[in-house]
Amino acid sequence: MTVDAAPPEPPTLEAMDPNEYEDAEVVGDTDYRRDEIETLLGEGAWADAFEEWAADTDLDDEGFEIATDMQMLREFDFFWDGFADRVGYHAPGSRRTGNNETSIPTSIAGRPSRASTPVSPNSDRRSVRCCTTSISTGSQTTRPPTICRISMSEDADGIDGDSDADNEISVEIPPLDEAAREQARGRQDGLAKPPGSLGRLETMAAEIAAMQATPEPTVDPAVVTTLAADHGVAREGVSAYPQAVTTAMVETVADGGAAINAICAANDVDSIVVDMGVAGEPEADALDYRIDDGTANMVEGPAMSRRDARAAITAGTEIVADHAADAGMIGLGEMGIGNTTASAAITAALTGRPVDEVTGYGTGIDEETRARKIDTIERALAATEPDPDDPLDVLRCVGGFEIGGLVGVALAAAERRIPVVVDGVIAGAAALLAREIDSRVTDYLLGSHASTEPAHEIQLAALGLMPCIDYEMGLGEGTGAALAIGVYRSACRVQTGMATLDEIGVSTDE
């Protein structure tokens, strides 16, 4: 039985820095892979496919058994990825030896992986991210566990990662703690004020108490995650700015000079900027969770592969595990030229609303450009036909890497009982996708501001969210979420810091 392997001529790959991998032992998993493949596809399937691939390389079967040539291993990914999907192998490139797992730097999306483990500015960046473990110079480094599990299994037709098979994304989101909510309400009734006189602030505090399972809620430490990526659809002329602006803005946020930095500083909120797939790779101190150099043009076909869509969501869960696991509240922020187009397309696909109702002016475009934007979205939806019952397919067809990342952030935060503040229309699109994956995530979502984009009102209604501020904002970046966190902090501090009537010696019986 002969199985299609990699292209006859493996792509030329850039040289890798050997310093990244010094002292790192890499163990091939040939035997396990061979057994899995031949069990599923029949005896000889592995040998036939491997022989085709090896004919174009200098690496034989025995040489792969204990391999230290990272370049060759990366080329092997082109051969292996298709089989990984068929056999449901959840961690390509790793094998268990005793109680330890050793990983090799495999491709997440059927191409050379370029991502490195996000680290703090002062730490050594010489590591390679692979699933939820990493290889570090000198020793094995294990990441904090990511609770959200995203299944990588597909049927036998999905060798390229784009099958229509059911690709389950399973999460474990706990129910709200109603006892904590009632305790919070009980305390509110005894505070030194007329009952209910603080209106929605009291409702907010009780809601956050139920999310966090404590009658003493807090937003601290609060963080806004600003995820950035580029969109191929920008080539259709749907924005007032060129794609290079994404790179410039990532660098500006990383340097602390953007609106999100100023608003976060004013509201005691930490800011994290993440490169999910910015074209040109910014020269900035942004966290590196890159999936690719931006998406494809969704007018011409799907914006990304199914594998890339899953990888983006997985990256979002890892961002929470690595950098916000102890947060009291997380705001969803983003940047990327063309992403209001993607968000409008997602909103139309998931809500069934007409494209012209969900399409706004984005970066300040004129009427002519908006008309072109509407036409672009309609052509993209017609070309890709996203399945509204399959959120991964919607993300694949018309989404963006930063949008997928925000989906993962929301899911992982909800699993940790961390309230999630939804910013504007792009974050709203991510929230809609997350809801389609698991509707329980909406228990942990909070509104922020009322965006000027028309799709945002539709999104908030679908999610059952209410904005807490309306300042006619439409910037994105997480600016509305950062402002709203200040309001939610006030609600929590009223809940926990106000004196009670008993404490000030006032009796309600008088």
N, C-alpha and C positions, 0 to 999 in steps of 0.2 A: 504493500500500500504506500503510495507516494503522497506526501502532504506538502502543499505549497509552503515554502520557507521564505527567507528574506529575499529582497531583490538580488538578482545575479551579481550586481556590483554594489557592495555595501557603501553607503555614503561616506565621503571623506569627513572625518571628525577632527575638531581642533585638538591640538596637543594639550594634555592635561599636566598640571603642575605636580611633579612627583613629590614635592614637599607635602602636598595634601594627604598623601597616602603612606608616608614613610612609617615603618614599624606596624602598619596595619595588616594583620593576617586575614586573608580572604579565602574562604572555603567554598569550593564549587559544590553544587547540589545535583550533579549529573545523575547519579543513581536514582535518587528519589524522583526526579523529573521524568526519567526514562520509564520507570515503573508506572507512574501516574498516567503518562501519555499512552503507553501501550495497553494498559488496562482499558482505557476508554476507546482508543482508536484501532487497536489490534496490533498483534506482534509485528515488529519490523517498522512501525510508523516512525519511531524515534530515529532509527538508523537511517531510514531513507531521507528524512528531512535534514538530519544532521549532516549527512554526506553531501547533500546539495549545498548546504551553507559552508561546510568546511572546504569544499572545492575552491572557494573564492578567498580563503584565508589560509594562514599558516598555522592554525591551531587545530590539533587533532583531539580525539575524544579523551585520551589519557592526559593531554596537556591541560585540559580544562578541569580535571579532577582537583588539582590544587593549583589554582591560577593566581598569579600576582600581577599580570599584565592588565592594568585597568582599561587601557584603550581597547584591547581585544574583548574584554568582558562587556564593554559598552556596545561594541558592534554586535556581540552575541544577543543583546537585548532585542535587536530587530528580528532575530529568529525566534527568541523565546516568547515574546509578548503574546503572540497569537495563541500559543499553546497554553499559556497561563490562564487565559480566559476560558478555554475549553474545559480544563480540568478543575476550574474553581480554585486555583492556587492563590491564596490570599496574600502571601508575602513573597513574591518572586525575588529570588536572589538571597534567600536566607535558608539556613538549615539548623536544626537543633542538635547539639552535641552535649549529652548529659543535661545539666540544668542551665546551660548557657546557649544563647542564640547569637550567631555571628552573621552579619549582614554584608552584602556587597552593594555597591552603589548602582542600583539598577535604574532603568528608565521608568518613570511613572506613566508616561503616555506613549510608549512605543518609539521613543527617540532618546538621544542622550540626555540624561538629567543634568541640569545646570544649577539646580538649587543647592544651597548650602544651609546648614542648620542656622537659623537666626540666633544671634547672640548679642550680648550687650556691646556697646561701643569699645569697651576696654578689654574685651576678651579675645582669645585666639579664634580666628574664623576658619581654621584649617580642619573642616569636618564636612561630611557629605550626608545629606538628609536622605533617609530611605524608610518609608512608612513611618513607624513611630519609634525607631531606634536610629542611632547614628554611629558612624565609625569616627573616632577622634584620634589625633596623633598620640600614640603611646599607650592608650588604654581605651576600653569600651565605655561608651557613654550611653546611658539609658535615659530616655525622655520620660517625663511624667506621663502616666497612662492617659490615653484618649478614650473617653467613655463611649462616645458616639462611634458605632461601627458601621462602615459602609461596605456592603458586600461587593466583591469584584467579579462575581461569577456571572457567566453568560452562557447561552446555548452554543451548540457546535457551529452555528452559522455566524458567530460573532467574532471571527478571528481578527478583524480589524478594530474591534471595540465599539462597533456601531450597530449591533444587532437590535432587534425589537424585543428581545427577551426581557423578562421581568428582572430588573436589577434592584433588588430590595435595599433600601437604606434603613437600617433598624436603629432606633434610638430608645433610650429608657428615660423618659421624662416623668418625674414624680408628680402626683396630684398636688394641688394647692392645699396648704394646711389651714383648714377652716377654723380649727380651734385657735390657732394663732391670730387669725383675723378677728374672731370674737373677743379674744383677750385684748387686742389692740382697741377695738371699739369700746370695750368696757372701761379701759383707762381713759379714753377720750371723754367719756361721759363724766368723769370725775375731775377733769382738768379745770384750772382756774379761768373759766370762760363760759359763756352761755352755750348750752349743747348745740352742736352743729354750726356754730358761728364762723368756723374756718372753712366751711363748705367743702370744696373738692380737695383741699389739702388733707382733710381728715380721711376722705375716701382713698386718696393716694397712699397715705401712710398705712391704712388697714390692708390695702391691696398688696403693698410691698411686704408687709408682715406675713401675709399668706404665702407669698412667693418664697420668702427666706425662712419660713417656718419658725418665726420668733416674734413675740409681741413687741420687741425692741428693734425695729428695722434700722438699717443704715445703708447709705449709698457708698460709703468709703471702704477701701479706696475705689474711686471711680476712674474709668478709662474710656476713651473713645478710640476705636480701631479704625483708622482710615486706610482702606485697601484701594490700591491703584492698578489699573490695567488699561491697555489700549484696545480699540475696536476697529476691525477691518471695515465696518460699514461707514466709518468716517470718510473713506475714499469717495463716497457718494455725495459729498458736499452738504452734509446735514448739520454742520456746526459752523459757528462764526469764527472758530479758531482752528489752526492747524494741529495735527496730532502731536507735534513737538511740545505743545503746551503741557501735556501730561507729564513729560519728563521734567520740564522746568518747575512744575508745581510740586512734584515729589521732592525735588531738591530744595524747594522753598520751605516745605513743611519740615523736612529733615533738618534744615538750618534754623527753624523756629520763627520764620518770618511770615507765615500765612495766617489767614483769618482764624483757622481752627486753633492755631497755637495761641493767639491772643485771647480767644474766648475760653479755651481750656484753662489758661493761666488765671483768668479773671474768676473762674468758677471752681478752682481747685480740682481740676480734672487732668489726669495724665493723658498724653497723646502718643499713640503708636501709629507710625506710617509703615505700610507694607507694600512691597513690590510684588504683585501677583502676576504681572506680565506686561510691563511697560516696554514699548518698542524702543530699542536703543539702550536699554539698561542704564538708568540714571547713575551718575557719579554722586551718590548720596548715601548717608548712613541710614538707609531704610532696611527693614527686615526683609530677607530674601526668601520668598516662597513662590518663586516664579514657576508658572506652568508653561508659558511659551511667550514669544514676542508679539503679544496681542492676538486677538481672534481673527478668524477669516471673515471675509465679507459675506454677511448672511444673505445678501441678495443673490449671491452666486451659489449658495449651498449652506449647510450647517455652519454655525459660527465656530464650532469645536467638535471634537470627537466625544463619544460617550465616556471614554476613559478620561479625557481631559476634564469633563464635567464632574466626574466623581473625584478626580484629583483635586480640583478646586475646592469642593466641599470638604474633602479630607484636610486640605491645608487650613481651612477655616477652623476646624476642630483643633488642629495642632496649634494654631495661634493662641487659642484660649488656653490650652494645656500648658503651653510654654511661657506665656506672657501675661495671662489674666485669670489664672485659675483661682486666685484668692480675691478677685475683684468683688466689690459690693454691688456694682452696677456697671454695665457695658453699653456704650453708645455705638451704633452702626454708622460708619462714615465711609466715603468713597471718593475717588477721582478718576476721570478718564474721558477724554474727548470721544463723543459718540455714545456715551452710556445712557443718556436720556432716551435716545432712539431705541436702544436695547430694552430699556425699562418699559417704554410704551408698548413695545412688541410683546413683552412678557405679560404685561397687564391685559392687553387685548386678548392674548391667547388663553389666559386663565379665567378671565371674567366674561368673555364674550362680548365686551363692549366694542363699538365701532372704533376704528383706528383714529378717526378725526376727533373723537371725544377724549382720547387718552394722550394725544400728542400736543405738547406745548412748545414754548419758544426756547427751551434749553438755555444755551449760552447767550441769549439775546438776539436770536436770528430774526430776520424780517419775514413778511408774509410769503414772499416768493420762496424763501428757503424752507419755511414751515410746510408749504404745499409740497415741495420736493421731499421733505422728511416723511410726510404722510404717505406719499407714493412709494417711497423707499420701503417703509414698514409693510405696506400692503403687498409689495412684490416679494419681500422676504418671507412673509407668512405664507404666501402662495407657493413659493419655491421650496420651502422646508416643511410645511404642513406639520407643525408641532402638535403632539398629542396632549390635549389639556388634562387628561387623566394620568399623565406620566410626567411629573415635574422634572425628572432628569432629561427627558426628551425636549421639553420646553427650553431648559437651560442650554442643552446641546445645540438646538436649532437657532435660537435668537438671543442667547445670553452673553455674559462676559465673565472673565475669570474673577474679577473683583466681586461680581454679584454672587457667583458660586461660593466664593470665600465667605461672604457675609451670611449665606445660608448656613454654612458650617459653624460660623461664630454663634449664630442664634441658637442652633440645635445644641451645641456643646454647652453654651451658657445655661440654657434651660435645664439640661441634665444636672447641672451643678446648683440649681436654684438661684441663679444670678439673673436679676431683672435685666431686660434688654430694651434699650430706648431706640426706637426706630426713627431715623432722621427724615430724609426727604424721599423723593420719588424713586431713587435707585435702591435705597434701603427698603422702601416699601415693596418694590418688586421682589427683592430677596426674601422679605417676610412672607409674601404670598407663596413663593416656592417652598419655603420651610413649612408653611401650614399644610401644603399639599403632601409633604413628606410625612408629617405627623401633626395633626390638628392641635395636640396638647401644647405645642410650642406657643400658641397664642395666649395661654395662661400667663406666660412670662414676658409678654410684649407690652411695652408702654408707648404711648404716643409722645411726640415732642412738639413739633410746630406744624402749622398749616402751610405747606409749600405752595408756591405760585404755579406749579405744574398741575394741570387739570387731572392727570392720572392719580395724583396723591389723594385727593378727596375720595376717589373711587376705591383706592387701596385701603384707606383707613376705614371706610364703611364695610368693606369685605372682611377686614380683620377685627372689626368691632372696637376700634381704638378712637380715642378722642385727643386732639392736640391740646397741649396745656398753654401754648403761646401762639400768637399770630402776628408776626412782625413783617409779613410780606417778603419772606426770604425764599431764595431759590438757588443758593450757592452750592449746597452739598458740603462735602468734606467731613460732615459730622457736626457742623456748626450749630444746627438746630438742636441736635441731641445734647451737645455740651451745655447750651443754655438751659434746656429742660432739666438736665441733671441738677442744676442749681435749684430749680423749683422743687424737685423731688427731695433734695437734701433738706430744704426748708421744712417740707412735710414731715420727714423723719425726725428732724430735731425738735419740732413742735411735739411730736409723739413721745419722744424720750426725754426732752429737756425741760418741758414746762412743769411748773409746780401744780400740785393738785389742790382742790378746795380744802381738803383736810389739812394739807401742809401749811396753808395760809390761815387756818383757823376759821374757815367759813363753812357753815352747815347749810345744806340744802333743805333742811327741815324748817328753817326759820321763815 
